[in-house]
């Protein structure tokens, strides 16, 4: 990765706009260019003009294939023969599994035993070997993956702390700004911050005045805490409906980028996430998983600073929600709406 001069002091960042553009060239044959949606009802609630980058229509149902193909297309012949190993609660798992199948690379995915059943099934369906661990009992997914790397010689493909992966995720912002070049603000969900950091590099290089914000679950605000502390902070596994955002510590590479370039990170409660999922399904006819709806949730709740009356790009990062969870969210939000009407 070539790096880019960043923020105060001109420190060299680990990923540049040139890296993001190179990643786009590599992954173009393998990923979809996803649509940008609009909704007057969403605009009215948010008090801003929203442009929603619908990665729910991406292959595997999430943005993660961008980073997976970005990394796997750079494997040497020997590395392809040895195979890859990744750890993920679901979306990165599916992305690496698909990329590995398409590129003819053996793949092993370390997944939590409590991962959504649909994500487990999809990962296995793409042909990957799945190794389960118990994160709630304190098992370390990175240690499990490291053991497999040591025993089998496989290449580790991290979910966010890798410059090639970050560059791949940044291609999402490239596409969005090509369609809507005059954005004032960019908002993305934030777990390990691979998506936010990649998009922040691309967006701030193309449009220096843009403000890039991330949104975490309120129960899992490790990135927000890290930015406030000026160092990476580790938290316990967060209990939240946003299973794709249950990370415990921001990646070193994303943290360096966010420290130099991001406007900040805000949080959304589980109730706000559920409302955004229901709003998207009922008003926009779009299925979003709770983690993928984090940016929209924060905007609908008025939590992102500096957006009033502005043009705001929002990444809907994934749509892989189990039918049972989606049905429960919709039923709960409908009950709340009925209770509110009855009390008026």
N, C-alpha and C positions, 0 to 999 in steps of 0.2 A: 504494500500500500504506500502511496506516495506522500500522504499527509497534506495538511493545509495550514497556513498560518491562522491562528485563532485569536480570539479575545484579547484581553489585556496582556501586554508584554510580548505579544507575537509568538506565543508558544506553539510549537508544531503539533497539530492534531494528528491522530492516527489514521484518519480517513479523509479524503479530499473529494471535491466535486468530480475530478477526473476519475477517481476510483469508482464513484457511483455510475458515471457514464460508461465506464468500461464494463461494469457489472451488468448494466442494461443490455449492452451488445451481446454479452455471453448468454444471458438468460432469455433473450427475446424469443428464441424458437420454442421455449418450454413453458412460458407463463402467459396469462391473459392480460390484456390492457383493460382494466376494469372501468366501468362507467362512473360518471360523477352525477349524483342525484341532487335534486332540490325539492324543497317542501315549503310552501307558504305558511302552513300551520306551524312547522318547526321554526321558521323565521320569526313568526309572531311571538311564540313562546320564549325564544332566545333573545329577542330584541336585536337581531343581527341577520345578515344575509348569509345563509349557510350553504356550503358546497360540499356534499358528502361523497367521499371517495369510497366506493362500495367494494371493498376487498372481500366481502361475503360472497361475491361472485368469482373470486379467484379459484384456481385449481386447489383442491383439498379444502376449499371453503375458508381460506385465511391467507393473509399476506406472507406467511412464513415460507412459502415455496420460493419467494424471491431470494431470500438469504440462503436457503438450502441449495438451490441451483447455482447461485453465485459461488459458493464454496466448492461444491462437488465438481463443477466443470473445470476447476483448477487442479484436480487430483492428477498425479503422475500415473503412468501405467502400472508401476509397482504398487502405488497406494490403492489404486482401483482393485487390484487383485487381493490385497490384504483386507479391504472392506472398511466400513466406517462404523462408528458407534456414536450415539447421541443420547442425551437425557432430556426429557420433556414431559409435561403433564398432558400433552395432546396435539397441539397444532404444529409445533416444531417436529414432533414425532412423525406425524403424517407427512409433513413436507419432506423430511429426509428420506423416509421410506419410499415416497413416490419418486424423488429425484434419483435415489439409488437404483430403483427398479428400471427407470427409464435410461439410465446411463450404464446399466449392467454391473452395478457394484453391490456386493453383499452388505447388508445393514443389520445392526443390532440396536434396539432402542430400549433404554432404561426408563421405565414409566412408573409412577406411583400406583399402588394397588387401588387407591380410591379415585383414580382418573375416571372421567365419564365413560360409560360403557361404549358409547358410539365412537369415541376417539380411540379406545383400545381396539375395537373391532376394525375400524378403518385402517389403523396402522398395520395390523396383522394382514388385512386384506390387500395391502400394497406389497406384501411379501416379506416384510421385515420380521426378524426374530425379536420378540418382546421379553425383556427381563423385568420383573416387578420388584419394587421395594416398598417399605412402609415408612412414608415420610412423617406420619403422625406419631410414630414410635421413635423418631429421631434418626432413622437410617439416612445416610448421606448419599444422594444420587451421584455426586461427582466421584465419590470413593468407589461406588459400584462400577461406574464407567471406567475409572482409572484401572481397576483390576482387570476388566475385559481388555483394555488397551495393552496392559502389560502381558496378559496371557496369550492374546491372539495377534498382537501387532496391528490392530485396527487403528484407523485415524479418527481422532476425536473431532466431532463437529458440534461446537457449543451452540446453545440456542441464541445467545446474544453477545457474548464477550469474545468476538472474533472480527477482525477488520473486514474480511470478505463478506461475512454475514451482515454486518452493519451496512456495508456498501450496497448489498443487494436489497436490504429493506429500504434504503434511501431512494430506490428507483420509484417507489410509490409517490414520493413528493415530486419527482421529475415529471411524471405523467400529470399529476394534478395541476402543477404550475404551467404546464404547456396548455392545458385547457382553460385555466383560470389564472392568468399571469399577474393579475393585480390584487392578489390576496393581501390582507393586512395582518392576519393571524392564522397560524396553523396549529391544530389541536389533534393529538393522537393518544390512544391508550398507552399506558406505561407499566410494564412488568419489570423485566431486566433492562429495559430501555434501549434495546437494539433498534426497534422501529423509530422511537422518538429521536435517538441520536443520529441515525442515518438520514431521516427526514430533515432534521435540524441542519445538518451539513449542507444538504442539497438546497434547502429553502433559503438559508441565510447567504449562501454563495450567489444564488440567482437573484435574490431580492433582499439585500442587506437590512432593510428596515422592517422585515417581517418579524413578528413575535411568535416563537415556537413554544407551545405549552404541552406538557404531559398531564395525564390524569390517571391516578392510582385509586384502588379501593381504599376507603378510609381505614380499614383494618390492616392494610398492607402498604403503609406509606414509607417504605425504606428509602426510596429515591428522594422524596421530599425531605426526609430527615437528613439524608446524606448531603444534599445541597445546602441545607441550613447549617450543618456542622462543618462543612468544608472537607469532609472525609467520608469514605464509604462506611455506612452503618448497617449492621446485620440485625434482623429481627426474627422472631419465631415464625414458623409457617402460618400465614394469616388465615383466619376462618372467614371466608367470604364466598358469595355466590359466583364471583368472577374467578373461576378455576384457572383460566389462562393467565391470570395476573397474580398467582400465589407465589411470587418470588420472595426471597428473604434478603437479597443484597444486590444492588445494582452492579453491573459489570464494570471492570476497570476501564475498558476502552470507551463504553458509553458515558461513564462518569466524567472522563476527561473532556469529551465533546460537550456534554451538557453544562459543565462548569464554565466553559468558555463561551458558549453560544446560546443556550436555551434561556427563554424568559423565566421559566420556573415550572413547578409541578403543583397541581392542586389535587384534591381528593373528592371522591363521590361515595356516598353511603350505599349499602346494599339496596335500600328502598329506592334511592335515586337511580341506581343501575336497573332495577326491576321496572321502574316507571319508563325508562328509556327503551327497554326491550319491548314493553307492551305498546308504547307510543309508536315505535317503528313498525311493529306488526300490524297494529290496528289502523293507523293513519297513513302509513307509507307502503304497507304491504311488503315489508322487508323483514326477514328473520335475521336477528343479530344475537350472538351469545352475550351474556352479561359483560364479560371482559371487553368484547369488541364494541360494546355500546358506551364505554367509559367516557369518551370524548363528548358524545352527544348528551350523555347524562349530566355532565358538569355544565354544559352550555344551557341545557333546558332548566337547570337549577340556578343559573346566574352566577356560577362560581369562577368563571374564567375572566380575569381582569382585562379591561381594555377592549372588549368586544362589542359594546353597545353601538349600534349603527354601522358596524364595520363589516367587511367581507371576510368570512372565516372559512377556511378549509378544514374539514373534519374527516379523519380516517375511521371508517367503520371496519375494524381490523379483522373480524371473523364472525362466522355464522354457524359454528359447530356446537349447537346446543341440543342436548337430548330432548326428544319429544315430551317426555314426562316433566322435565324441568320447565320447558317452555309452557306447557299446559298449566302447571302450577303457578307460574308467574302471571300468566294471563288471567287465571281465575282469581288470584289474590288481588291484582290490580282492579279487576272488575268489581270485586266485593268492596274495595275501598271507594271506588267511584260511586257505587250504589249507596254506601253509608253516607258519603258526603252529600249526595243529592237528598237523601232522606232527612238529613239534619238541617237543611236549608229552610 
